[in-house]
Amino acid sequence: MNNKEAMLDSKRTEEVAETAAEFTLPGEERLLPPSVAAVIANLEADIIHGRILPRSRLIEDHLMEDYNAKRHTVRAALDELGRLGVIVKPRHRGAELRRFDAKSINQLYEIRELLHRAAIRGIRQPTDAQIANLERWLREHAKVSASTDVVAIHRANMMFHEALFGLCGNPFITASIRQYDWVSFPIRAYGVGDRSALAQAGKEHIEMVDHLKAGRMADLENLAVTHMKRARDLYEMKFPESKPR
């Protein structure tokens, strides 16, 4: 690696670190130790890459070895993802990645659609500072999407949507959107790891900002709903029994 490449790599590391520093899980008043946050990031990456599949058992000893982490750290990370609805603990089975059937997918996306529509309908004229913040995360998501850092891509995407839906000014709606975004993460993960889906998401992010700036709120509302479809389709194709018949 030459000096120029080294400088670019260092700059990229700093930018990803800044993104991660601004990203918080729901319930952000409960700060996570860095070691727990690192295990969660590793689990995110393994889920996105398909190394952990729905209903895969998450055995503490294996995760300790894979992530070079202590038992209490792994347990705390699993508890946090369990709180968010990503990890479930069926009776007599231990922790595993959540698996969705057709009925639960329909119910989950019904509530997500209601929340997204409510957020967009609550938006009034955004300030220049709010638009600038949204465009900042638009650029950040586009930038990290060109990398292989799937955790940074996932988190920048979450920050873009948080900036958009936060314009409604209703903290109860935005908190609920964040919560259900995480519940649906085992579904949405396949959109993060698919380059075509990622490109489509980036294009739609630009369209969302354009609709907002032009005051085309009905178009923005509809796009905020259809924007969720690609990742859901990928999940239902990968796990056909989850698709309605």
C-alpha positions in Angstrom: 0.0 0.0 0.0 1.5 3.4 -1.0 1.2 6.6 1.1 -1.8 7.9 -0.7 -3.7 4.6 -0.3 -2.8 4.5 3.4 -4.1 8.0 3.9 -7.3 7.2 2.1 -7.7 4.0 4.2 -7.1 6.0 7.4 -9.7 8.6 6.3 -12.2 5.9 5.5 -11.7 4.3 9.0 -12.3 7.6 10.7 -15.4 8.2 8.7 -16.9 4.8 9.5 -16.0 5.4 13.2 -17.8 8.7 13.1 -20.9 7.0 11.6 -20.8 4.3 14.3 -20.4 6.9 17.0 -23.6 8.6 16.0 -25.6 5.4 15.6 -27.4 4.2 18.7 -29.7 1.3 19.4 -33.2 2.0 20.7 -33.1 2.8 24.4 -29.9 4.9 23.8 -30.0 6.1 27.4 -28.5 2.7 28.2 -25.0 3.0 27.0 -23.4 -0.3 25.8 -19.8 -1.2 26.7 -17.6 -1.2 23.6 -17.0 -4.9 23.9 -20.8 -5.6 23.8 -21.2 -3.2 20.9 -18.4 -5.0 19.0 -20.2 -8.4 19.4 -23.4 -6.9 18.2 -21.6 -5.5 15.1 -20.1 -9.0 14.5 -23.5 -10.6 14.7 -25.0 -7.9 12.4 -22.3 -8.7 9.8 -22.7 -12.5 10.1 -26.5 -12.2 9.7 -26.2 -9.9 6.6 -23.6 -12.2 5.0 -25.9 -15.2 5.6 -23.4 -16.9 8.0 -26.2 -16.9 10.6 -29.6 -18.0 9.2 -33.1 -17.8 10.7 -33.5 -20.4 13.5 -29.7 -20.9 13.7 -28.8 -21.6 17.3 -26.5 -19.0 18.8 -24.3 -21.0 21.1 -22.4 -18.8 23.6 -19.2 -21.0 23.5 -19.1 -20.8 19.7 -19.6 -17.0 19.7 -17.0 -16.5 22.3 -14.5 -18.3 20.1 -15.6 -16.7 16.8 -15.6 -13.1 18.3 -12.8 -13.6 20.8 -15.2 -12.3 23.5 -15.9 -13.2 27.1 -19.1 -15.1 28.1 -20.7 -12.2 29.9 -20.0 -10.0 26.9 -21.6 -12.4 24.4 -24.6 -12.9 26.8 -25.1 -9.2 27.1 -25.1 -8.8 23.3 -27.6 -11.6 22.9 -29.8 -10.0 25.6 -29.7 -6.7 23.8 -30.6 -8.2 20.5 -33.3 -10.2 22.3 -34.7 -6.9 23.7 -34.8 -5.6 20.1 -36.7 -8.6 18.8 -33.8 -9.9 16.5 -33.0 -12.8 18.7 -35.6 -15.1 20.2 -35.4 -17.8 22.8 -37.9 -20.6 22.2 -38.5 -22.9 25.1 -35.9 -25.7 25.4 -33.9 -24.3 22.4 -31.8 -21.4 23.6 -31.1 -18.2 21.6 -31.6 -18.2 17.8 -32.1 -15.7 15.0 -35.8 -14.9 14.6 -37.6 -16.7 11.7 -40.7 -15.2 10.2 -43.6 -17.1 8.7 -46.0 -15.5 6.1 -48.5 -14.4 8.7 -46.0 -12.7 11.0 -44.4 -11.0 7.9 -47.7 -9.6 6.9 -48.5 -8.4 10.4 -45.0 -6.8 10.8 -45.1 -5.0 7.5 -48.7 -3.8 8.2 -47.5 -2.0 11.4 -44.4 -0.7 9.6 -46.5 0.7 6.8 -48.8 2.5 9.2 -45.9 4.0 11.1 -44.1 5.2 7.9 -47.3 6.8 6.6 -48.0 8.5 9.9 -44.4 9.9 10.0 -44.6 11.3 6.5 -48.1 12.8 7.1 -46.7 14.5 10.2 -44.0 16.4 8.4 -44.4 20.1 8.0 -42.0 22.4 6.2 -38.5 21.2 7.2 -35.8 23.7 8.0 -32.6 24.1 6.0 -30.7 22.5 8.8 -33.0 19.4 8.8 -32.6 19.1 5.0 -28.8 19.4 5.3 -28.8 16.6 8.0 -30.9 14.3 5.7 -28.6 15.0 2.8 -25.6 14.3 4.9 -26.8 10.8 5.7 -27.9 10.4 2.0 -24.2 11.0 1.1 -22.9 8.8 3.9 -25.0 5.9 2.8 -24.0 6.3 -0.8 -20.3 6.5 0.3 -20.3 3.4 2.5 -22.4 1.5 0.0 -19.4 1.4 -2.3 -17.5 -0.4 0.4 -17.6 -4.0 1.8 -18.4 -2.8 5.3 -22.0 -4.1 5.6 -22.4 -2.9 9.2 -21.5 0.7 8.2 -24.0 0.3 5.3 -26.7 -1.0 7.5 -26.2 1.7 10.1 -25.9 4.6 7.7 -29.2 3.4 6.1 -30.8 3.5 9.6 -29.5 7.0 10.2 -30.9 8.2 6.9 -34.3 6.9 7.7 -34.1 8.3 11.3 -33.3 11.7 9.8 -36.2 11.5 7.4 -38.9 10.1 9.8 -37.7 12.3 12.6 -39.0 15.3 10.6 -42.5 14.4 11.8 -41.6 15.8 15.2 -43.4 13.0 17.0 -40.9 11.0 19.2 -43.3 8.2 19.8 -43.7 7.5 16.1 -40.0 7.7 15.4 -39.2 5.5 18.4 -41.7 2.9 17.2 -40.2 3.0 13.7 -36.7 2.3 15.1 -38.0 -0.5 17.2 -39.8 -2.2 14.3 -36.8 -1.6 12.0 -34.8 -3.8 14.4 -37.5 -6.4 14.7 -37.5 -6.7 10.9 -33.7 -6.7 10.7 -33.5 -10.5 10.0 -35.6 -9.8 6.9 -34.0 -6.5 5.9 -30.5 -7.9 6.2 -30.8 -9.5 2.8 -31.2 -6.1 1.2 -28.0 -4.9 2.8 -26.0 -7.8 1.4 -27.5 -7.7 -2.1 -25.7 -5.2 -4.4 -28.7 -4.7 -6.7 -31.0 -4.1 -3.8 -28.5 -1.7 -2.3 -28.3 0.3 -5.6 -32.1 0.5 -5.7 -32.2 1.7 -2.1 -29.7 4.4 -2.9 -31.7 5.6 -5.9 -34.9 5.7 -3.9 -33.2 7.7 -1.1 -32.4 10.4 -3.7 -36.0 10.3 -4.9 -37.2 10.7 -1.3 -35.1 13.8 -0.7 -36.3 15.2 -4.0 -39.9 14.6 -3.2 -39.5 16.2 0.2 -37.8 19.3 -1.1 -40.4 19.7 -3.9 -43.3 19.2 -1.4 -44.5 16.1 -3.2 -45.6 14.5 0.1 -48.0 12.0 -1.4 -45.2 10.6 -3.6 -42.9 10.6 -0.6 -45.4 8.7 1.5 -45.9 6.0 -1.2 -42.2 5.6 -1.8 -41.6 5.3 2.0 -43.9 2.2 1.9 -42.7 0.6 -1.4 -39.1 1.2 -0.3 -39.5 -1.7 2.1 -40.6 -4.2 -0.6 -37.3 -5.3 -2.1 -35.7 -6.7 1.1 -39.0 -8.5 2.0 -39.1 -10.1 -1.5 -35.5 -11.3 -1.1 -36.3 -12.9 2.2 -39.4 -14.6 0.9 -37.5 -15.9 -2.1 -34.7 -17.2 0.1 -37.2 -18.8 2.5 -40.2 -19.8 0.3 -42.3 -21.1 3.2 -42.5 -17.5 4.5 -44.2 -16.3 1.3 -48.0 -16.2 1.4 -49.6 -18.8 -0.9 
